[in-house]
């Protein structure tokens, strides 16, 4: 979050996104995340908790976001992603 008197600039966006992707890359294979989420949510939906429509909506949004990220990065190798992130990341 920004400090009280600090205003973000458009130049802050790319380093932040690069840091996020770099961290994500080190956490495991993001390409499998949509499948993992689908499996987890499918099991939740089989329980009483899964009857909550608001929760179902949130789960679907998570899956969609995860799928969009995986699809956007799909054409690139791990090496290409790492190189791009290191170019923009703030150390």
The first five atom37 places (N, CA, C, CB, O) and aatype in JSON, in Angstrom:
{
  "aatype": [20, 20, 20, 20, 20, 20, 20, 20, 20, 20, 20, 20, 20, 20, 20, 20, 20, 20, 20, 20, 20, 20, 20, 20, 20, 20, 20, 20, 20, 20, 20, 20, 20, 20, 20, 20, 20, 20, 20, 20, 20, 20, 20, 20, 20, 20, 20, 20, 20, 20, 20, 20, 20, 20, 20, 20, 20, 20, 20, 20, 20, 20, 20, 20, 20, 20, 20, 20, 20, 20, 20, 20, 20, 20, 20, 20, 20, 20, 20, 20, 20, 20, 20, 20, 20, 20, 20, 20, 20, 20, 20],
  "atom_mask": [
    [1, 1, 1, 1, 1],
    [1, 1, 1, 1, 1],
    [1, 1, 1, 1, 1],
    [1, 1, 1, 1, 1],
    [1, 1, 1, 1, 1],
    [1, 1, 1, 1, 1],
    [1, 1, 1, 1, 1],
    [1, 1, 1, 1, 1],
    [1, 1, 1, 1, 1],
    [1, 1, 1, 1, 1],
    [1, 1, 1, 1, 1],
    [1, 1, 1, 1, 1],
    [1, 1, 1, 1, 1],
    [1, 1, 1, 1, 1],
    [1, 1, 1, 1, 1],
    [1, 1, 1, 1, 1],
    [1, 1, 1, 1, 1],
    [1, 1, 1, 1, 1],
    [1, 1, 1, 1, 1],
    [1, 1, 1, 1, 1],
    [1, 1, 1, 1, 1],
    [1, 1, 1, 1, 1],
    [1, 1, 1, 1, 1],
    [1, 1, 1, 1, 1],
    [1, 1, 1, 1, 1],
    [1, 1, 1, 1, 1],
    [1, 1, 1, 1, 1],
    [1, 1, 1, 1, 1],
    [1, 1, 1, 1, 1],
    [1, 1, 1, 1, 1],
    [1, 1, 1, 1, 1],
    [1, 1, 1, 1, 1],
    [1, 1, 1, 1, 1],
    [1, 1, 1, 1, 1],
    [1, 1, 1, 1, 1],
    [1, 1, 1, 1, 1],
    [1, 1, 1, 1, 1],
    [1, 1, 1, 1, 1],
    [1, 1, 1, 1, 1],
    [1, 1, 1, 1, 1],
    [1, 1, 1, 1, 1],
    [1, 1, 1, 1, 1],
    [1, 1, 1, 1, 1],
    [1, 1, 1, 1, 1],
    [1, 1, 1, 1, 1],
    [1, 1, 1, 1, 1],
    [1, 1, 1, 1, 1],
    [1, 1, 1, 1, 1],
    [1, 1, 1, 1, 1],
    [1, 1, 1, 1, 1],
    [1, 1, 1, 1, 1],
    [1, 1, 1, 1, 1],
    [1, 1, 1, 1, 1],
    [1, 1, 1, 1, 1],
    [1, 1, 1, 1, 1],
    [1, 1, 1, 1, 1],
    [1, 1, 1, 1, 1],
    [1, 1, 1, 1, 1],
    [1, 1, 1, 1, 1],
    [1, 1, 1, 1, 1],
    [1, 1, 1, 1, 1],
    [1, 1, 1, 1, 1],
    [1, 1, 1, 1, 1],
    [1, 1, 1, 1, 1],
    [1, 1, 1, 1, 1],
    [1, 1, 1, 1, 1],
    [1, 1, 1, 1, 1],
    [1, 1, 1, 1, 1],
    [1, 1, 1, 1, 1],
    [1, 1, 1, 1, 1],
    [1, 1, 1, 1, 1],
    [1, 1, 1, 1, 1],
    [1, 1, 1, 1, 1],
    [1, 1, 1, 1, 1],
    [1, 1, 1, 1, 1],
    [1, 1, 1, 1, 1],
    [1, 1, 1, 1, 1],
    [1, 1, 1, 1, 1],
    [1, 1, 1, 1, 1],
    [1, 1, 1, 1, 1],
    [1, 1, 1, 1, 1],
    [1, 1, 1, 1, 1],
    [1, 1, 1, 1, 1],
    [1, 1, 1, 1, 1],
    [1, 1, 1, 1, 1],
    [1, 1, 1, 1, 1],
    [1, 1, 1, 1, 1],
    [1, 1, 1, 1, 1],
    [1, 1, 1, 1, 1],
    [1, 1, 1, 1, 1],
    [1, 1, 1, 1, 1]
  ],
  "atom_positions": [
    [[0.83, -1.18, 0.0], [0.0, 0.0, 0.0], [0.88, 1.25, 0.0], [-0.95, 0.0, 1.21], [2.01, 1.24, 0.48]],
    [[0.33, 2.3, -0.54], [1.05, 3.57, -0.61], [0.99, 4.29, 0.72], [0.48, 4.45, -1.73], [0.02, 4.16, 1.47]],
    [[2.04, 5.07, 1.0], [2.04, 5.9, 2.19], [1.03, 7.02, 2.03], [3.44, 6.46, 2.47], [0.54, 7.26, 0.92]],
    [[0.73, 7.68, 3.1], [-0.32, 8.7, 3.09], [-0.07, 9.81, 2.09], [-0.46, 9.29, 4.47], [-0.99, 10.23, 1.39]],
    [[1.16, 10.3, 1.99], [1.46, 11.42, 1.1], [2.15, 11.0, -0.19], [2.33, 12.41, 1.82], [2.61, 11.85, -0.94]],
    [[2.22, 9.71, -0.47], [2.86, 9.23, -1.68], [1.81, 8.95, -2.74], [3.69, 7.96, -1.4], [0.74, 8.42, -2.46]],
    [[2.15, 9.32, -3.98], [1.24, 9.04, -5.08], [1.95, 8.09, -6.03], [0.8, 10.35, -5.81], [3.07, 8.36, -6.46]],
    [[1.3, 6.99, -6.36], [1.92, 6.06, -7.29], [1.99, 6.66, -8.69], [1.16, 4.72, -7.31], [1.16, 7.48, -9.07]],
    [[2.97, 6.23, -9.43], [3.09, 6.66, -10.82], [2.97, 5.44, -11.71], [4.44, 7.4, -11.07], [3.05, 4.31, -11.25]],
    [[2.77, 5.69, -13.0], [2.67, 4.57, -13.93], [3.99, 3.81, -14.0], [2.28, 5.07, -15.32], [4.01, 2.65, -14.41]],
    [[5.08, 4.45, -13.6], [6.39, 3.78, -13.61], [6.49, 2.74, -12.49], [7.51, 4.81, -13.47], [7.36, 1.87, -12.54]],
    [[5.63, 2.83, -11.49], [5.64, 1.88, -10.39], [4.96, 0.56, -10.76], [4.96, 2.49, -9.17], [5.19, -0.46, -10.11]],
    [[4.13, 0.59, -11.78], [3.31, -0.58, -12.12], [4.16, -1.74, -12.63], [2.27, -0.2, -13.16], [4.06, -2.85, -12.11]],
    [[4.99, -1.51, -13.63], [5.76, -2.6, -14.23], [6.69, -3.29, -13.24], [6.57, -2.07, -15.4], [6.73, -4.52, -13.21]],
    [[7.44, -2.54, -12.42], [8.27, -3.24, -11.44], [7.45, -4.08, -10.45], [9.11, -2.24, -10.67], [7.87, -5.16, -10.05]],
    [[6.28, -3.58, -10.07], [5.43, -4.33, -9.15], [4.91, -5.6, -9.79], [4.25, -3.46, -8.69], [4.9, -6.66, -9.16]],
    [[4.47, -5.51, -11.04], [4.0, -6.69, -11.76], [5.15, -7.67, -11.96], [3.38, -6.29, -13.13], [4.97, -8.88, -11.79]],
    [[6.31, -7.16, -12.31], [7.48, -8.03, -12.5], [7.85, -8.74, -11.21], [8.67, -7.22, -13.02], [8.17, -9.93, -11.23]],
    [[7.82, -8.03, -10.09], [8.11, -8.67, -8.8], [7.08, -9.74, -8.48], [8.13, -7.62, -7.67], [7.44, -10.82, -8.0]],
    [[5.81, -9.46, -8.76], [4.76, -10.44, -8.53], [5.0, -11.7, -9.36], [3.39, -9.85, -8.86], [4.96, -12.81, -8.84]],
    [[5.26, -11.52, -10.66], [5.49, -12.67, -11.53], [6.75, -13.43, -11.13], [5.6, -12.21, -12.99], [6.78, -14.66, -11.19]],
    [[7.77, -12.71, -10.73], [9.0, -13.35, -10.29], [8.74, -14.2, -9.04], [10.09, -12.3, -10.0], [9.19, -15.34, -8.96]],
    [[8.03, -13.64, -8.08], [7.68, -14.39, -6.87], [6.82, -15.6, -7.21], [6.95, -13.49, -5.86], [7.02, -16.69, -6.67]],
    [[5.86, -15.4, -8.1], [4.98, -16.48, -8.53], [5.78, -17.59, -9.19], [3.91, -15.95, -9.49], [5.51, -18.78, -8.97]],
    [[6.74, -17.22, -10.0], [7.57, -18.18, -10.72], [8.32, -19.07, -9.73], [8.55, -17.46, -11.65], [8.49, -20.27, -9.98]],
    [[8.78, -18.49, -8.61], [9.53, -19.26, -7.62], [8.64, -20.13, -6.75], [10.34, -18.33, -6.75], [9.13, -21.05, -6.09]],
    [[7.35, -19.86, -6.72], [6.43, -20.6, -5.86], [6.0, -21.93, -6.44], [5.22, -19.77, -5.6], [5.45, -22.76, -5.71]],
    [[6.23, -22.17, -7.68], [5.79, -23.41, -8.29], [5.28, -23.15, -9.69], [4.72, -24.09, -7.44], [5.39, -22.04, -10.21]],
    [[4.72, -24.16, -10.28], [4.29, -24.04, -11.66], [2.92, -23.38, -11.74], [4.25, -25.41, -12.33], [1.89, -24.02, -11.52]],
    [[2.91, -22.1, -12.07], [1.66, -21.35, -12.16], [0.76, -21.88, -13.25], [1.96, -19.88, -12.41], [-0.45, -21.66, -13.22]],
    [[1.32, -22.59, -14.21], [0.52, -23.13, -15.31], [-0.48, -24.18, -14.82], [1.44, -23.73, -16.38], [-1.5, -24.42, -15.47]],
    [[-0.2, -24.79, -13.7], [-1.09, -25.81, -13.14], [-2.12, -25.24, -12.17], [-0.28, -26.87, -12.44], [-3.03, -25.95, -11.74]],
    [[-2.0, -23.97, -11.82], [-2.88, -23.37, -10.82], [-4.36, -23.47, -11.16], [-2.51, -21.94, -10.64], [-5.16, -23.78, -10.28]],
    [[-4.78, -23.21, -12.42], [-6.22, -23.34, -12.71], [-6.75, -24.74, -12.42], [-6.49, -22.98, -14.16], [-7.85, -24.9, -11.9]],
    [[-5.96, -25.76, -12.75], [-6.38, -27.14, -12.47], [-6.44, -27.41, -10.98], [-5.43, -28.13, -13.14], [-7.37, -28.06, -10.5]],
    [[-5.46, -26.9, -10.24], [-5.45, -27.08, -8.79], [-6.69, -26.42, -8.17], [-4.16, -26.5, -8.18], [-7.37, -27.02, -7.35]],
    [[-6.95, -25.18, -8.58], [-8.11, -24.47, -8.04], [-9.41, -25.19, -8.39], [-8.16, -23.04, -8.57], [-10.3, -25.32, -7.54]],
    [[-9.52, -25.66, -9.61], [-10.73, -26.38, -10.03], [-10.95, -27.62, -9.17], [-10.64, -26.77, -11.51], [-12.08, -27.89, -8.75]],
    [[-9.89, -28.35, -8.93], [-10.01, -29.57, -8.11], [-10.42, -29.22, -6.67], [-8.67, -30.34, -8.1], [-11.31, -29.87, -6.11]],
    [[-9.78, -28.21, -6.11], [-10.11, -27.8, -4.74], [-11.56, -27.34, -4.66], [-9.17, -26.68, -4.26], [-12.31, -27.75, -3.77]],
    [[-11.95, -26.48, -5.59], [-13.3, -25.93, -5.56], [-14.36, -26.99, -5.85], [-13.43, -24.79, -6.56], [-15.44, -26.96, -5.27]],
    [[-14.05, -27.92, -6.72], [-14.98, -29.01, -7.02], [-15.28, -29.8, -5.74], [-14.41, -29.96, -8.12], [-16.42, -30.16, -5.47]],
    [[-14.24, -30.05, -4.96], [-14.43, -30.79, -3.71], [-15.22, -29.98, -2.69], [-13.08, -31.19, -3.12], [-16.04, -30.52, -1.95]],
    [[-14.98, -28.67, -2.65], [-15.74, -27.81, -1.75], [-17.21, -27.8, -2.14], [-15.18, -26.38, -1.75], [-18.1, -27.82, -1.29]],
    [[-17.47, -27.77, -3.46], [-18.85, -27.72, -3.94], [-19.63, -28.98, -3.56], [-18.87, -27.54, -5.45], [-20.86, -28.95, -3.52]],
    [[-18.94, -30.06, -3.3], [-19.59, -31.3, -2.9], [-20.01, -31.28, -1.43], [-18.67, -32.48, -3.16], [-20.7, -32.19, -0.96]],
    [[-19.59, -30.26, -0.7], [-19.93, -30.15, 0.72], [-21.06, -29.14, 0.91], [-18.68, -29.73, 1.55], [-21.47, -28.47, -0.03]],
    [[-21.54, -29.06, 2.13], [-22.59, -28.1, 2.47], [-22.11, -26.66, 2.24], [-23.05, -28.28, 3.93], [-22.88, -25.8, 1.82]],
    [[-20.85, -26.41, 2.51], [-20.26, -25.1, 2.3], [-20.38, -24.66, 0.84], [-18.78, -25.11, 2.73], [-20.51, -23.46, 0.56]],
    [[-20.36, -25.61, -0.08], [-20.44, -25.31, -1.5], [-21.79, -24.81, -1.96], [-20.1, -26.51, -2.27], [-21.92, -24.38, -3.11]],
    [[-22.8, -24.84, -1.1], [-24.13, -24.33, -1.46], [-24.21, -22.81, -1.42], [-25.17, -24.93, -0.53], [-25.21, -22.24, -1.85]],
    [[-23.2, -22.16, -0.91], [-23.18, -20.7, -0.78], [-22.93, -20.08, -2.16], [-22.08, -20.25, 0.23], [-21.84, -20.22, -2.73]],
    [[-23.94, -19.38, -2.7], [-23.83, -18.8, -4.05], [-22.74, -17.75, -4.14], [-25.17, -18.19, -4.47], [-22.05, -17.66, -5.16]],
    [[-22.58, -16.95, -3.09], [-21.53, -15.93, -3.08], [-20.15, -16.59, -3.14], [-21.65, -15.04, -1.83], [-19.27, -16.13, -3.86]],
    [[-19.99, -17.65, -2.37], [-18.72, -18.38, -2.38], [-18.46, -19.0, -3.75], [-18.72, -19.47, -1.29], [-17.34, -18.97, -4.24]],
    [[-19.49, -19.56, -4.36], [-19.35, -20.14, -5.71], [-18.88, -19.09, -6.71], [-20.69, -20.76, -6.18], [-18.01, -19.35, -7.54]],
    [[-19.46, -17.92, -6.62], [-19.09, -16.82, -7.52], [-17.63, -16.43, -7.34], [-20.0, -15.6, -7.27], [-16.91, -16.22, -8.31]],
    [[-17.19, -16.34, -6.09], [-15.79, -16.0, -5.81], [-14.85, -17.08, -6.32], [-15.59, -15.79, -4.3], [-13.78, -16.78, -6.85]],
    [[-15.23, -18.33, -6.15], [-14.4, -19.43, -6.64], [-14.26, -19.36, -8.15], [-15.0, -20.79, -6.22], [-13.16, -19.56, -8.68]],
    [[-15.35, -19.08, -8.85], [-15.31, -18.99, -10.31], [-14.42, -17.83, -10.76], [-16.72, -18.83, -10.88], [-13.7, -17.95, -11.75]],
    [[-14.48, -16.72, -10.04], [-13.62, -15.58, -10.36], [-12.15, -15.94, -10.18], [-13.98, -14.37, -9.48], [-11.31, -15.55, -11.0]],
    [[-11.83, -16.67, -9.12], [-10.44, -17.1, -8.89], [-9.95, -18.0, -10.01], [-10.33, -17.83, -7.54], [-8.83, -17.84, -10.49]],
    [[-10.78, -18.93, -10.41], [-10.4, -19.84, -11.5], [-10.18, -19.05, -12.78], [-11.48, -20.93, -11.71], [-9.2, -19.28, -13.49]],
    [[-11.08, -18.13, -13.08], [-10.97, -17.34, -14.31], [-9.68, -16.51, -14.31], [-12.19, -16.41, -14.47], [-8.97, -16.48, -15.31]],
    [[-9.38, -15.85, -13.2], [-8.17, -15.04, -13.11], [-6.92, -15.91, -13.27], [-8.12, -14.3, -11.78], [-5.99, -15.53, -13.98]],
    [[-6.92, -17.05, -12.62], [-5.8, -17.97, -12.72], [-5.62, -18.47, -14.15], [-6.0, -19.15, -11.76], [-4.5, -18.57, -14.64]],
    [[-6.72, -18.79, -14.81], [-6.66, -19.23, -16.2], [-6.14, -18.13, -17.11], [-8.05, -19.69, -16.68], [-5.35, -18.4, -18.03]],
    [[-6.56, -16.89, -16.87], [-6.1, -15.77, -17.69], [-4.6, -15.57, -17.55], [-6.84, -14.49, -17.3], [-3.91, -15.33, -18.55]],
    [[-4.09, -15.67, -16.33], [-2.65, -15.53, -16.11], [-1.88, -16.64, -16.81], [-2.33, -15.53, -14.61], [-0.9, -16.39, -17.5]],
    [[-2.33, -17.87, -16.62], [-1.65, -19.01, -17.25], [-1.68, -18.88, -18.77], [-2.31, -20.33, -16.82], [-0.68, -19.18, -19.44]],
    [[-2.8, -18.46, -19.32], [-2.92, -18.31, -20.78], [-2.01, -17.19, -21.3], [-4.38, -18.03, -21.18], [-1.38, -17.34, -22.34]],
    [[-1.95, -16.09, -20.57], [-1.11, -14.96, -20.98], [0.37, -15.33, -21.01], [-1.33, -13.77, -20.05], [1.12, -14.84, -21.86]],
    [[0.78, -16.18, -20.09], [2.19, -16.54, -19.99], [2.52, -17.85, -20.69], [2.6, -16.64, -18.54], [3.69, -18.24, -20.76]],
    [[1.51, -18.53, -21.2], [1.68, -19.84, -21.83], [2.73, -19.87, -22.95], [0.37, -20.29, -22.38], [3.5, -20.83, -23.02]],
    [[2.79, -18.86, -23.83], [3.74, -18.93, -24.94], [5.2, -18.81, -24.52], [3.42, -17.85, -25.93], [6.1, -19.07, -25.32]],
    [[5.44, -18.42, -23.28], [6.8, -18.14, -22.85], [7.37, -19.25, -21.97], [6.84, -16.82, -22.1], [6.66, -19.88, -21.2]],
    [[8.66, -19.47, -22.11], [9.34, -20.46, -21.27], [9.6, -19.84, -19.9], [10.67, -20.94, -21.93], [9.53, -18.63, -19.73]],
    [[9.91, -20.69, -18.94], [10.25, -20.2, -17.6], [11.45, -19.27, -17.68], [10.54, -21.38, -16.65], [11.51, -18.25, -16.99]],
    [[12.41, -19.61, -18.53], [13.62, -18.8, -18.68], [13.27, -17.41, -19.22], [14.63, -19.5, -19.62], [13.81, -16.41, -18.74]],
    [[12.39, -17.34, -20.2], [11.98, -16.05, -20.76], [11.25, -15.2, -19.72], [11.08, -16.26, -21.98], [11.46, -13.99, -19.63]],
    [[10.4, -15.83, -18.93], [9.65, -15.11, -17.9], [10.61, -14.57, -16.84], [8.58, -16.02, -17.25], [10.5, -13.42, -16.42]],
    [[11.54, -15.41, -16.42], [12.51, -14.99, -15.41], [13.35, -13.82, -15.92], [13.43, -16.17, -15.03], [13.59, -12.86, -15.18]],
    [[13.78, -13.9, -17.16], [14.6, -12.83, -17.75], [13.81, -11.52, -17.82], [15.08, -13.24, -19.16], [14.33, -10.46, -17.48]],
    [[12.56, -11.6, -18.26], [11.72, -10.41, -18.36], [11.47, -9.8, -16.98], [10.39, -10.74, -19.03], [11.51, -8.58, -16.82]],
    [[11.23, -10.64, -16.0], [10.97, -10.15, -14.64], [12.2, -9.46, -14.07], [10.54, -11.3, -13.73], [12.09, -8.42, -13.43]],
    [[13.36, -10.05, -14.3], [14.58, -9.47, -13.74], [14.89, -8.12, -14.39], [15.76, -10.42, -13.94], [15.56, -7.28, -13.79]],
    [[14.4, -7.92, -15.59], [14.62, -6.65, -16.29], [13.83, -5.51, -15.65], [14.23, -6.79, -17.77], [14.3, -4.37, -15.61]],
    [[12.64, -5.82, -15.14], [11.77, -4.79, -14.58], [11.71, -4.79, -13.06], [10.4, -4.97, -15.12], [11.35, -3.78, -12.45]],
    [[12.05, -5.9, -12.44], [11.86, -6.06, -10.99], [12.7, -5.06, -10.2], [12.21, -7.48, -10.56], [13.81, -4.7, -10.59]],
    [[12.13, -4.64, -9.09], [12.84, -3.77, -8.16], [13.5, -4.65, -7.13], [11.88, -2.72, -7.5], [12.84, -5.49, -6.51]],
    [[14.76, -4.47, -6.93], [15.49, -5.32, -5.99], [15.57, -4.66, -4.64], [16.89, -5.62, -6.49], [16.15, -5.22, -3.71]]
  ]
}
